[in-house]
Amino acid sequence: MGRIVSRIRGLALTLGAPGLVLVAFLDSSFLPLPGITDVLLVVMVTRHPAGMLLLAAAAAVGSIAGCLVLHYLGRKGGEAFVRKRFTGDKTERAMATLRRHGVMAVLVPCLLPPPAPFKIFVLLAGAIGISASRLATAIAIGRGVRYVALGLLAVQYGDRAVAYMREHGTVVSLVGAAVLMAGFGAYLLRTRERTGKGR
């Protein structure tokens, strides 16, 4: 497994942004590569700071594509398919969280750094019928915020950005999630007020 990861890392560094798309896709779908997307993004941005937004976007696009594959499998296989692969209380809690909060339950974990559970939420989102478009929007927002923030850290601190994210990533991600949720809540309230005035 280590050799495969090394080859994938080397290929990604050679290809640049397309390589980052590939790695993020694999990590978000079939092949668990915890942390490798973050590391590659930091290395690439450190080498080419001017391309930070392009590289962050490439990582986000790859992650969205990989998540849509998992979502499709969850939708086709249903809850039974997911329960065969994930057992225990965590699955039940994840299912309950998704049913209660919908796509917001996917947005928060996609902001968090590894090893926070994420794929189970994507599979379950497909199993309980959350649409692919809503999922993709949540992933785009969450991963976009995460990768741009990491890219900015890489521009500022270089290779030390990865160590910073390991030490403070969870707190930073939770703050970012709280800000996003507050903004989303304000948007919903404003929409309801406009609807009420329209009536």
Biotite code that builds the C-alpha atoms (Angstrom):
import biotite.structure as struc

atoms = struc.array([
    struc.Atom([0.000, 0.000, 0.000], chain_id="A", res_id=1, res_name="MET", atom_name="CA", element="C"),
    struc.Atom([2.862, 2.354, 0.810], chain_id="A", res_id=2, res_name="GLY", atom_name="CA", element="C"),
    struc.Atom([4.345, 1.889, -2.669], chain_id="A", res_id=3, res_name="ARG", atom_name="CA", element="C"),
    struc.Atom([0.991, 2.632, -4.302], chain_id="A", res_id=4, res_name="ILE", atom_name="CA", element="C"),
    struc.Atom([0.600, 5.807, -2.265], chain_id="A", res_id=5, res_name="VAL", atom_name="CA", element="C"),
    struc.Atom([4.142, 6.895, -3.144], chain_id="A", res_id=6, res_name="SER", atom_name="CA", element="C"),
    struc.Atom([3.505, 6.333, -6.842], chain_id="A", res_id=7, res_name="ARG", atom_name="CA", element="C"),
    struc.Atom([0.227, 8.219, -6.715], chain_id="A", res_id=8, res_name="ILE", atom_name="CA", element="C"),
    struc.Atom([1.913, 11.090, -4.865], chain_id="A", res_id=9, res_name="ARG", atom_name="CA", element="C"),
    struc.Atom([4.742, 11.215, -7.422], chain_id="A", res_id=10, res_name="GLY", atom_name="CA", element="C"),
    struc.Atom([2.295, 11.130, -10.345], chain_id="A", res_id=11, res_name="LEU", atom_name="CA", element="C"),
    struc.Atom([0.176, 13.882, -8.822], chain_id="A", res_id=12, res_name="ALA", atom_name="CA", element="C"),
    struc.Atom([3.193, 16.139, -8.272], chain_id="A", res_id=13, res_name="LEU", atom_name="CA", element="C"),
    struc.Atom([4.228, 15.598, -11.895], chain_id="A", res_id=14, res_name="THR", atom_name="CA", element="C"),
    struc.Atom([0.759, 16.333, -13.294], chain_id="A", res_id=15, res_name="LEU", atom_name="CA", element="C"),
    struc.Atom([0.035, 19.353, -11.096], chain_id="A", res_id=16, res_name="GLY", atom_name="CA", element="C"),
    struc.Atom([-3.624, 20.383, -10.816], chain_id="A", res_id=17, res_name="ALA", atom_name="CA", element="C"),
    struc.Atom([-4.965, 17.360, -12.789], chain_id="A", res_id=18, res_name="PRO", atom_name="CA", element="C"),
    struc.Atom([-2.985, 15.105, -10.456], chain_id="A", res_id=19, res_name="GLY", atom_name="CA", element="C"),
    struc.Atom([-4.605, 16.799, -7.489], chain_id="A", res_id=20, res_name="LEU", atom_name="CA", element="C"),
    struc.Atom([-8.035, 16.145, -9.035], chain_id="A", res_id=21, res_name="VAL", atom_name="CA", element="C"),
    struc.Atom([-7.112, 12.454, -9.386], chain_id="A", res_id=22, res_name="LEU", atom_name="CA", element="C"),
    struc.Atom([-5.845, 12.093, -5.808], chain_id="A", res_id=23, res_name="VAL", atom_name="CA", element="C"),
    struc.Atom([-8.841, 13.899, -4.304], chain_id="A", res_id=24, res_name="ALA", atom_name="CA", element="C"),
    struc.Atom([-11.172, 11.716, -6.394], chain_id="A", res_id=25, res_name="PHE", atom_name="CA", element="C"),
    struc.Atom([-9.527, 8.484, -5.250], chain_id="A", res_id=26, res_name="LEU", atom_name="CA", element="C"),
    struc.Atom([-9.424, 9.616, -1.623], chain_id="A", res_id=27, res_name="ASP", atom_name="CA", element="C"),
    struc.Atom([-13.117, 10.573, -1.646], chain_id="A", res_id=28, res_name="SER", atom_name="CA", element="C"),
    struc.Atom([-14.259, 7.386, -3.399], chain_id="A", res_id=29, res_name="SER", atom_name="CA", element="C"),
    struc.Atom([-12.505, 4.027, -3.626], chain_id="A", res_id=30, res_name="PHE", atom_name="CA", element="C"),
    struc.Atom([-9.031, 4.365, -2.175], chain_id="A", res_id=31, res_name="LEU", atom_name="CA", element="C"),
    struc.Atom([-8.513, 5.727, 1.352], chain_id="A", res_id=32, res_name="PRO", atom_name="CA", element="C"),
    struc.Atom([-5.587, 8.154, 1.252], chain_id="A", res_id=33, res_name="LEU", atom_name="CA", element="C"),
    struc.Atom([-6.053, 10.081, 4.508], chain_id="A", res_id=34, res_name="PRO", atom_name="CA", element="C"),
    struc.Atom([-4.285, 13.413, 4.510], chain_id="A", res_id=35, res_name="GLY", atom_name="CA", element="C"),
    struc.Atom([-2.525, 13.002, 1.153], chain_id="A", res_id=36, res_name="ILE", atom_name="CA", element="C"),
    struc.Atom([-4.689, 15.595, -0.626], chain_id="A", res_id=37, res_name="THR", atom_name="CA", element="C"),
    struc.Atom([-3.881, 18.142, 2.071], chain_id="A", res_id=38, res_name="ASP", atom_name="CA", element="C"),
    struc.Atom([-0.149, 17.433, 1.884], chain_id="A", res_id=39, res_name="VAL", atom_name="CA", element="C"),
    struc.Atom([-0.056, 17.583, -1.916], chain_id="A", res_id=40, res_name="LEU", atom_name="CA", element="C"),
    struc.Atom([-2.038, 20.811, -1.953], chain_id="A", res_id=41, res_name="LEU", atom_name="CA", element="C"),
    struc.Atom([0.382, 22.423, 0.498], chain_id="A", res_id=42, res_name="VAL", atom_name="CA", element="C"),
    struc.Atom([3.446, 21.219, -1.446], chain_id="A", res_id=43, res_name="VAL", atom_name="CA", element="C"),
    struc.Atom([2.053, 22.418, -4.778], chain_id="A", res_id=44, res_name="MET", atom_name="CA", element="C"),
    struc.Atom([0.951, 25.793, -3.420], chain_id="A", res_id=45, res_name="VAL", atom_name="CA", element="C"),
    struc.Atom([4.322, 26.257, -1.713], chain_id="A", res_id=46, res_name="THR", atom_name="CA", element="C"),
    struc.Atom([6.020, 25.680, -5.079], chain_id="A", res_id=47, res_name="ARG", atom_name="CA", element="C"),
    struc.Atom([3.495, 27.800, -7.048], chain_id="A", res_id=48, res_name="HIS", atom_name="CA", element="C"),
    struc.Atom([1.782, 30.322, -4.745], chain_id="A", res_id=49, res_name="PRO", atom_name="CA", element="C"),
    struc.Atom([0.176, 32.161, -7.653], chain_id="A", res_id=50, res_name="ALA", atom_name="CA", element="C"),
    struc.Atom([-1.776, 29.016, -8.551], chain_id="A", res_id=51, res_name="GLY", atom_name="CA", element="C"),
    struc.Atom([-3.324, 28.613, -5.098], chain_id="A", res_id=52, res_name="MET", atom_name="CA", element="C"),
    struc.Atom([-6.953, 29.154, -6.153], chain_id="A", res_id=53, res_name="LEU", atom_name="CA", element="C"),
    struc.Atom([-6.603, 26.829, -9.160], chain_id="A", res_id=54, res_name="LEU", atom_name="CA", element="C"),
    struc.Atom([-5.059, 24.092, -6.999], chain_id="A", res_id=55, res_name="LEU", atom_name="CA", element="C"),
    struc.Atom([-7.692, 24.481, -4.269], chain_id="A", res_id=56, res_name="ALA", atom_name="CA", element="C"),
    struc.Atom([-10.409, 24.281, -6.926], chain_id="A", res_id=57, res_name="ALA", atom_name="CA", element="C"),
    struc.Atom([-8.791, 21.156, -8.425], chain_id="A", res_id=58, res_name="ALA", atom_name="CA", element="C"),
    struc.Atom([-8.793, 19.420, -5.038], chain_id="A", res_id=59, res_name="ALA", atom_name="CA", element="C"),
    struc.Atom([-12.430, 20.416, -4.470], chain_id="A", res_id=60, res_name="ALA", atom_name="CA", element="C"),
    struc.Atom([-13.526, 19.181, -7.930], chain_id="A", res_id=61, res_name="VAL", atom_name="CA", element="C"),
    struc.Atom([-11.828, 15.819, -7.395], chain_id="A", res_id=62, res_name="GLY", atom_name="CA", element="C"),
    struc.Atom([-13.458, 15.450, -3.993], chain_id="A", res_id=63, res_name="SER", atom_name="CA", element="C"),
    struc.Atom([-16.908, 16.308, -5.368], chain_id="A", res_id=64, res_name="ILE", atom_name="CA", element="C"),
    struc.Atom([-16.534, 13.734, -8.158], chain_id="A", res_id=65, res_name="ALA", atom_name="CA", element="C"),
    struc.Atom([-15.409, 11.021, -5.738], chain_id="A", res_id=66, res_name="GLY", atom_name="CA", element="C"),
    struc.Atom([-18.259, 11.787, -3.343], chain_id="A", res_id=67, res_name="CYS", atom_name="CA", element="C"),
    struc.Atom([-20.801, 11.582, -6.165], chain_id="A", res_id=68, res_name="LEU", atom_name="CA", element="C"),
    struc.Atom([-19.588, 8.051, -6.900], chain_id="A", res_id=69, res_name="VAL", atom_name="CA", element="C"),
    struc.Atom([-20.141, 7.066, -3.256], chain_id="A", res_id=70, res_name="LEU", atom_name="CA", element="C"),
    struc.Atom([-23.513, 8.822, -3.254], chain_id="A", res_id=71, res_name="HIS", atom_name="CA", element="C"),
    struc.Atom([-24.541, 6.821, -6.333], chain_id="A", res_id=72, res_name="TYR", atom_name="CA", element="C"),
    struc.Atom([-23.534, 3.550, -4.656], chain_id="A", res_id=73, res_name="LEU", atom_name="CA", element="C"),
    struc.Atom([-25.467, 4.505, -1.534], chain_id="A", res_id=74, res_name="GLY", atom_name="CA", element="C"),
    struc.Atom([-28.539, 5.413, -3.563], chain_id="A", res_id=75, res_name="ARG", atom_name="CA", element="C"),
    struc.Atom([-28.471, 2.185, -5.589], chain_id="A", res_id=76, res_name="LYS", atom_name="CA", element="C"),
    struc.Atom([-27.664, -0.082, -2.657], chain_id="A", res_id=77, res_name="GLY", atom_name="CA", element="C"),
    struc.Atom([-29.867, 1.612, -0.086], chain_id="A", res_id=78, res_name="GLY", atom_name="CA", element="C"),
    struc.Atom([-29.570, 1.376, 3.676], chain_id="A", res_id=79, res_name="GLU", atom_name="CA", element="C"),
    struc.Atom([-28.925, -2.371, 3.571], chain_id="A", res_id=80, res_name="ALA", atom_name="CA", element="C"),
    struc.Atom([-25.825, -1.815, 1.414], chain_id="A", res_id=81, res_name="PHE", atom_name="CA", element="C"),
    struc.Atom([-24.456, 0.760, 3.859], chain_id="A", res_id=82, res_name="VAL", atom_name="CA", element="C"),
    struc.Atom([-25.207, -1.326, 6.959], chain_id="A", res_id=83, res_name="ARG", atom_name="CA", element="C"),
    struc.Atom([-23.271, -4.269, 5.501], chain_id="A", res_id=84, res_name="LYS", atom_name="CA", element="C"),
    struc.Atom([-20.147, -2.114, 5.273], chain_id="A", res_id=85, res_name="ARG", atom_name="CA", element="C"),
    struc.Atom([-20.590, 0.035, 8.366], chain_id="A", res_id=86, res_name="PHE", atom_name="CA", element="C"),
    struc.Atom([-21.917, -1.510, 11.544], chain_id="A", res_id=87, res_name="THR", atom_name="CA", element="C"),
    struc.Atom([-22.479, -0.289, 15.074], chain_id="A", res_id=88, res_name="GLY", atom_name="CA", element="C"),
    struc.Atom([-23.797, 2.767, 16.860], chain_id="A", res_id=89, res_name="ASP", atom_name="CA", element="C"),
    struc.Atom([-21.846, 5.209, 14.677], chain_id="A", res_id=90, res_name="LYS", atom_name="CA", element="C"),
    struc.Atom([-23.917, 4.204, 11.650], chain_id="A", res_id=91, res_name="THR", atom_name="CA", element="C"),
    struc.Atom([-27.161, 4.668, 13.565], chain_id="A", res_id=92, res_name="GLU", atom_name="CA", element="C"),
    struc.Atom([-26.060, 8.056, 14.879], chain_id="A", res_id=93, res_name="ARG", atom_name="CA", element="C"),
    struc.Atom([-24.938, 9.171, 11.424], chain_id="A", res_id=94, res_name="ALA", atom_name="CA", element="C"),
    struc.Atom([-28.279, 8.073, 9.952], chain_id="A", res_id=95, res_name="MET", atom_name="CA", element="C"),
    struc.Atom([-30.211, 9.935, 12.653], chain_id="A", res_id=96, res_name="ALA", atom_name="CA", element="C"),
    struc.Atom([-28.097, 13.078, 12.152], chain_id="A", res_id=97, res_name="THR", atom_name="CA", element="C"),
    struc.Atom([-28.686, 13.028, 8.391], chain_id="A", res_id=98, res_name="LEU", atom_name="CA", element="C"),
    struc.Atom([-32.427, 12.550, 8.800], chain_id="A", res_id=99, res_name="ARG", atom_name="CA", element="C"),
    struc.Atom([-32.589, 15.420, 11.263], chain_id="A", res_id=100, res_name="ARG", atom_name="CA", element="C"),
    struc.Atom([-30.247, 17.945, 9.631], chain_id="A", res_id=101, res_name="HIS", atom_name="CA", element="C"),
    struc.Atom([-30.136, 16.825, 6.000], chain_id="A", res_id=102, res_name="GLY", atom_name="CA", element="C"),
    struc.Atom([-27.291, 18.062, 3.855], chain_id="A", res_id=103, res_name="VAL", atom_name="CA", element="C"),
    struc.Atom([-25.888, 20.225, 6.685], chain_id="A", res_id=104, res_name="MET", atom_name="CA", element="C"),
    struc.Atom([-24.830, 16.944, 8.329], chain_id="A", res_id=105, res_name="ALA", atom_name="CA", element="C"),
    struc.Atom([-22.536, 16.366, 5.323], chain_id="A", res_id=106, res_name="VAL", atom_name="CA", element="C"),
    struc.Atom([-21.203, 19.916, 5.198], chain_id="A", res_id=107, res_name="LEU", atom_name="CA", element="C"),
    struc.Atom([-19.679, 19.855, 8.680], chain_id="A", res_id=108, res_name="VAL", atom_name="CA", element="C"),
    struc.Atom([-17.638, 16.608, 8.400], chain_id="A", res_id=109, res_name="PRO", atom_name="CA", element="C"),
    struc.Atom([-16.333, 17.568, 4.949], chain_id="A", res_id=110, res_name="CYS", atom_name="CA", element="C"),
    struc.Atom([-14.705, 20.594, 6.582], chain_id="A", res_id=111, res_name="LEU", atom_name="CA", element="C"),
    struc.Atom([-12.947, 18.501, 9.226], chain_id="A", res_id=112, res_name="LEU", atom_name="CA", element="C"),
    struc.Atom([-9.433, 17.066, 8.717], chain_id="A", res_id=113, res_name="PRO", atom_name="CA", element="C"),
    struc.Atom([-8.732, 13.301, 8.749], chain_id="A", res_id=114, res_name="PRO", atom_name="CA", element="C"),
    struc.Atom([-9.464, 11.015, 10.511], chain_id="A", res_id=115, res_name="PRO", atom_name="CA", element="C"),
    struc.Atom([-12.922, 12.564, 11.013], chain_id="A", res_id=116, res_name="ALA", atom_name="CA", element="C"),
    struc.Atom([-15.608, 10.216, 9.590], chain_id="A", res_id=117, res_name="PRO", atom_name="CA", element="C"),
    struc.Atom([-16.908, 11.502, 6.272], chain_id="A", res_id=118, res_name="PHE", atom_name="CA", element="C"),
    struc.Atom([-17.530, 8.783, 3.681], chain_id="A", res_id=119, res_name="LYS", atom_name="CA", element="C"),
    struc.Atom([-20.264, 7.157, 5.745], chain_id="A", res_id=120, res_name="ILE", atom_name="CA", element="C"),
    struc.Atom([-22.238, 10.423, 5.619], chain_id="A", res_id=121, res_name="PHE", atom_name="CA", element="C"),
    struc.Atom([-21.897, 10.552, 1.832], chain_id="A", res_id=122, res_name="VAL", atom_name="CA", element="C"),
    struc.Atom([-23.038, 6.935, 1.409], chain_id="A", res_id=123, res_name="LEU", atom_name="CA", element="C"),
    struc.Atom([-25.932, 7.420, 3.806], chain_id="A", res_id=124, res_name="LEU", atom_name="CA", element="C"),
    struc.Atom([-26.935, 10.642, 2.037], chain_id="A", res_id=125, res_name="ALA", atom_name="CA", element="C"),
    struc.Atom([-27.479, 8.562, -1.091], chain_id="A", res_id=126, res_name="GLY", atom_name="CA", element="C"),
    struc.Atom([-29.240, 5.798, 0.838], chain_id="A", res_id=127, res_name="ALA", atom_name="CA", element="C"),
    struc.Atom([-31.820, 8.124, 2.422], chain_id="A", res_id=128, res_name="ILE", atom_name="CA", element="C"),
    struc.Atom([-32.488, 10.040, -0.781], chain_id="A", res_id=129, res_name="GLY", atom_name="CA", element="C"),
    struc.Atom([-30.606, 13.348, -0.471], chain_id="A", res_id=130, res_name="ILE", atom_name="CA", element="C"),
    struc.Atom([-30.226, 14.545, -4.062], chain_id="A", res_id=131, res_name="SER", atom_name="CA", element="C"),
    struc.Atom([-26.881, 14.499, -5.848], chain_id="A", res_id=132, res_name="ALA", atom_name="CA", element="C"),
    struc.Atom([-27.142, 18.233, -6.603], chain_id="A", res_id=133, res_name="SER", atom_name="CA", element="C"),
    struc.Atom([-27.658, 19.154, -2.928], chain_id="A", res_id=134, res_name="ARG", atom_name="CA", element="C"),
    struc.Atom([-24.804, 16.878, -1.895], chain_id="A", res_id=135, res_name="LEU", atom_name="CA", element="C"),
    struc.Atom([-22.485, 18.322, -4.546], chain_id="A", res_id=136, res_name="ALA", atom_name="CA", element="C"),
    struc.Atom([-23.330, 21.863, -3.402], chain_id="A", res_id=137, res_name="THR", atom_name="CA", element="C"),
    struc.Atom([-22.535, 20.990, 0.228], chain_id="A", res_id=138, res_name="ALA", atom_name="CA", element="C"),
    struc.Atom([-19.253, 19.315, -0.735], chain_id="A", res_id=139, res_name="ILE", atom_name="CA", element="C"),
    struc.Atom([-18.302, 22.263, -2.959], chain_id="A", res_id=140, res_name="ALA", atom_name="CA", element="C"),
    struc.Atom([-18.876, 24.717, -0.111], chain_id="A", res_id=141, res_name="ILE", atom_name="CA", element="C"),
    struc.Atom([-17.198, 22.605, 2.571], chain_id="A", res_id=142, res_name="GLY", atom_name="CA", element="C"),
    struc.Atom([-14.215, 21.433, 0.570], chain_id="A", res_id=143, res_name="ARG", atom_name="CA", element="C"),
    struc.Atom([-13.857, 24.813, -1.111], chain_id="A", res_id=144, res_name="GLY", atom_name="CA", element="C"),
    struc.Atom([-13.596, 26.586, 2.239], chain_id="A", res_id=145, res_name="VAL", atom_name="CA", element="C"),
    struc.Atom([-11.264, 23.918, 3.591], chain_id="A", res_id=146, res_name="ARG", atom_name="CA", element="C"),
    struc.Atom([-8.871, 23.857, 0.640], chain_id="A", res_id=147, res_name="TYR", atom_name="CA", element="C"),
    struc.Atom([-8.754, 27.638, 0.167], chain_id="A", res_id=148, res_name="VAL", atom_name="CA", element="C"),
    struc.Atom([-7.972, 28.031, 3.876], chain_id="A", res_id=149, res_name="ALA", atom_name="CA", element="C"),
    struc.Atom([-5.241, 25.398, 3.599], chain_id="A", res_id=150, res_name="LEU", atom_name="CA", element="C"),
    struc.Atom([-3.921, 27.088, 0.461], chain_id="A", res_id=151, res_name="GLY", atom_name="CA", element="C"),
    struc.Atom([-3.739, 30.434, 2.239], chain_id="A", res_id=152, res_name="LEU", atom_name="CA", element="C"),
    struc.Atom([-1.862, 28.793, 5.105], chain_id="A", res_id=153, res_name="LEU", atom_name="CA", element="C"),
    struc.Atom([0.541, 27.252, 2.581], chain_id="A", res_id=154, res_name="ALA", atom_name="CA", element="C"),
    struc.Atom([1.182, 30.668, 1.000], chain_id="A", res_id=155, res_name="VAL", atom_name="CA", element="C"),
    struc.Atom([1.831, 32.115, 4.449], chain_id="A", res_id=156, res_name="GLN", atom_name="CA", element="C"),
    struc.Atom([3.694, 29.280, 6.181], chain_id="A", res_id=157, res_name="TYR", atom_name="CA", element="C"),
    struc.Atom([4.843, 26.895, 3.444], chain_id="A", res_id=158, res_name="GLY", atom_name="CA", element="C"),
    struc.Atom([5.304, 23.254, 4.473], chain_id="A", res_id=159, res_name="ASP", atom_name="CA", element="C"),
    struc.Atom([4.505, 24.143, 8.095], chain_id="A", res_id=160, res_name="ARG", atom_name="CA", element="C"),
    struc.Atom([0.854, 24.560, 7.080], chain_id="A", res_id=161, res_name="ALA", atom_name="CA", element="C"),
    struc.Atom([0.285, 20.805, 7.300], chain_id="A", res_id=162, res_name="VAL", atom_name="CA", element="C"),
    struc.Atom([1.620, 20.691, 10.862], chain_id="A", res_id=163, res_name="ALA", atom_name="CA", element="C"),
    struc.Atom([-0.554, 23.698, 11.737], chain_id="A", res_id=164, res_name="TYR", atom_name="CA", element="C"),
    struc.Atom([-3.662, 21.962, 10.372], chain_id="A", res_id=165, res_name="MET", atom_name="CA", element="C"),
    struc.Atom([-2.851, 18.803, 12.306], chain_id="A", res_id=166, res_name="ARG", atom_name="CA", element="C"),
    struc.Atom([-2.583, 20.759, 15.535], chain_id="A", res_id=167, res_name="GLU", atom_name="CA", element="C"),
    struc.Atom([-5.404, 23.248, 15.039], chain_id="A", res_id=168, res_name="HIS", atom_name="CA", element="C"),
    struc.Atom([-7.375, 21.885, 12.082], chain_id="A", res_id=169, res_name="GLY", atom_name="CA", element="C"),
    struc.Atom([-10.347, 20.624, 14.063], chain_id="A", res_id=170, res_name="THR", atom_name="CA", element="C"),
    struc.Atom([-10.854, 23.925, 15.888], chain_id="A", res_id=171, res_name="VAL", atom_name="CA", element="C"),
    struc.Atom([-10.433, 25.966, 12.700], chain_id="A", res_id=172, res_name="VAL", atom_name="CA", element="C"),
    struc.Atom([-12.819, 23.662, 10.821], chain_id="A", res_id=173, res_name="SER", atom_name="CA", element="C"),
    struc.Atom([-15.451, 23.827, 13.558], chain_id="A", res_id=174, res_name="LEU", atom_name="CA", element="C"),
    struc.Atom([-15.272, 27.622, 13.596], chain_id="A", res_id=175, res_name="VAL", atom_name="CA", element="C"),
    struc.Atom([-15.637, 27.636, 9.815], chain_id="A", res_id=176, res_name="GLY", atom_name="CA", element="C"),
    struc.Atom([-18.598, 25.251, 10.058], chain_id="A", res_id=177, res_name="ALA", atom_name="CA", element="C"),
    struc.Atom([-20.225, 27.458, 12.699], chain_id="A", res_id=178, res_name="ALA", atom_name="CA", element="C"),
    struc.Atom([-19.830, 30.526, 10.478], chain_id="A", res_id=179, res_name="VAL", atom_name="CA", element="C"),
    struc.Atom([-21.293, 28.674, 7.489], chain_id="A", res_id=180, res_name="LEU", atom_name="CA", element="C"),
    struc.Atom([-24.215, 27.368, 9.534], chain_id="A", res_id=181, res_name="MET", atom_name="CA", element="C"),
    struc.Atom([-24.905, 30.844, 10.929], chain_id="A", res_id=182, res_name="ALA", atom_name="CA", element="C"),
    struc.Atom([-24.863, 32.259, 7.406], chain_id="A", res_id=183, res_name="GLY", atom_name="CA", element="C"),
    struc.Atom([-27.151, 29.494, 6.175], chain_id="A", res_id=184, res_name="PHE", atom_name="CA", element="C"),
    struc.Atom([-29.540, 30.100, 9.081], chain_id="A", res_id=185, res_name="GLY", atom_name="CA", element="C"),
    struc.Atom([-29.606, 33.835, 8.332], chain_id="A", res_id=186, res_name="ALA", atom_name="CA", element="C"),
    struc.Atom([-30.322, 33.071, 4.669], chain_id="A", res_id=187, res_name="TYR", atom_name="CA", element="C"),
    struc.Atom([-33.259, 30.830, 5.604], chain_id="A", res_id=188, res_name="LEU", atom_name="CA", element="C"),
    struc.Atom([-34.701, 33.455, 7.955], chain_id="A", res_id=189, res_name="LEU", atom_name="CA", element="C"),
    struc.Atom([-34.403, 36.136, 5.294], chain_id="A", res_id=190, res_name="ARG", atom_name="CA", element="C"),
    struc.Atom([-36.056, 33.881, 2.721], chain_id="A", res_id=191, res_name="THR", atom_name="CA", element="C"),
    struc.Atom([-38.969, 33.185, 5.088], chain_id="A", res_id=192, res_name="ARG", atom_name="CA", element="C"),
    struc.Atom([-39.400, 36.915, 5.812], chain_id="A", res_id=193, res_name="GLU", atom_name="CA", element="C"),
    struc.Atom([-39.527, 37.732, 2.099], chain_id="A", res_id=194, res_name="ARG", atom_name="CA", element="C"),
    struc.Atom([-42.003, 34.885, 1.509], chain_id="A", res_id=195, res_name="THR", atom_name="CA", element="C"),
    struc.Atom([-44.168, 36.167, 4.371], chain_id="A", res_id=196, res_name="GLY", atom_name="CA", element="C"),
    struc.Atom([-44.141, 39.734, 2.980], chain_id="A", res_id=197, res_name="LYS", atom_name="CA", element="C"),
    struc.Atom([-44.970, 38.396, -0.474], chain_id="A", res_id=198, res_name="GLY", atom_name="CA", element="C"),
    struc.Atom([-48.105, 36.812, 0.883], chain_id="A", res_id=199, res_name="ARG", atom_name="CA", element="C"),
])
